[in-house]
Amino acid sequence: MEKETDSNVISDREFLNLLEAAKRRNPDAILQLLNLFKEDILNVSRYIYLPTEDAVSTITLEFLELIQRKDPASKPEEKNK
C-alpha cells in the first residue's frame, strides 16, 4: 500500500511524460524513472537467487530494455519473428 508521505508518488501525466522522454533517450528522464522504481527494484532483487548487485543490475537492464521497446505489449521473442 502506498504511503501518503512517499516522495516518489507522481501523477499519471507526469509518469507518461517521463516515459516518453525516456523513450527518446533523455538521460534525466531515465534517471528519474530509475529513482522512482528504486525501492521496488531492491525489494524484488531479494527474491532472485543471485548476489544483490547482480539481481539489481539484471532488473534495471530489463527495465531499461522495456522502456526502449517500440511496442510495450510485444514480448522480446516476438520481435525476432
C-alpha positions as CSV (number, residue, x, y, z in Angstrom):
1,M,0.0,0.0,0.0
2,E,1.3,3.4,-0.9
3,K,2.3,5.8,1.9
4,E,0.8,9.3,1.8
5,T,4.2,10.8,2.6
6,D,6.0,8.9,-0.1
7,S,8.1,11.4,-2.1
8,N,8.2,9.1,-5.1
9,V,4.5,9.5,-5.9
10,I,3.8,11.3,-9.2
11,S,0.7,11.8,-11.3
12,D,-0.1,9.6,-14.3
13,R,0.5,12.6,-16.6
14,E,4.0,13.2,-15.1
15,F,4.8,9.5,-15.4
16,L,3.7,9.3,-19.0
17,N,5.8,12.4,-19.8
18,L,8.8,10.8,-18.1
19,L,8.3,7.6,-20.0
20,E,8.0,9.4,-23.4
21,A,11.2,11.4,-22.6
22,A,13.0,8.2,-21.6
23,K,12.0,6.5,-24.9
24,R,13.6,9.5,-26.6
25,R,16.7,8.6,-24.5
26,N,16.6,11.6,-22.3
27,P,19.2,10.7,-19.6
28,D,17.4,12.9,-16.9
29,A,14.1,11.2,-17.5
30,I,15.7,7.7,-17.4
31,L,17.4,8.5,-14.1
32,Q,14.1,9.9,-12.7
33,L,12.3,6.7,-13.7
34,L,15.0,4.5,-12.1
35,N,14.8,6.6,-9.0
36,L,11.0,6.2,-9.0
37,F,11.3,2.4,-9.1
38,K,14.5,2.1,-7.0
39,E,12.8,0.7,-3.9
40,D,10.7,-1.8,-5.9
41,I,13.8,-3.0,-7.7
42,L,15.6,-3.5,-4.4
43,N,12.6,-5.4,-3.0
44,V,12.3,-7.7,-5.9
45,S,16.0,-8.3,-6.1
46,R,15.8,-10.1,-2.7
47,Y,13.8,-12.9,-4.3
48,I,16.3,-13.6,-7.1
49,Y,18.9,-16.2,-6.4
50,L,21.8,-14.0,-7.4
51,P,24.1,-11.7,-5.4
52,T,22.1,-8.5,-4.7
53,E,24.2,-6.3,-7.1
54,D,23.7,-8.8,-10.0
55,A,20.0,-9.0,-9.3
56,V,19.6,-5.2,-9.2
57,S,21.7,-4.9,-12.4
58,T,19.6,-7.5,-14.2
59,I,16.3,-6.0,-13.2
60,T,17.5,-2.5,-14.1
61,L,18.7,-3.7,-17.5
62,E,15.3,-5.4,-18.2
63,F,13.5,-2.3,-17.1
64,L,15.6,-0.1,-19.5
65,E,15.0,-2.5,-22.3
66,L,11.3,-2.5,-21.7
67,I,11.3,1.3,-21.8
68,Q,13.1,1.3,-25.2
69,R,10.8,-1.3,-26.8
70,K,8.7,0.2,-29.5
71,D,5.5,-1.7,-28.7
72,P,5.2,-2.2,-24.9
73,A,2.7,-5.1,-25.5
74,S,5.1,-7.1,-27.6
75,K,7.4,-9.6,-26.0
76,P,11.2,-9.7,-26.8
77,E,10.9,-13.1,-28.6
78,E,8.1,-11.8,-30.9
79,K,10.4,-9.1,-32.3
80,N,12.6,-11.7,-33.9
81,K,9.8,-13.3,-35.9
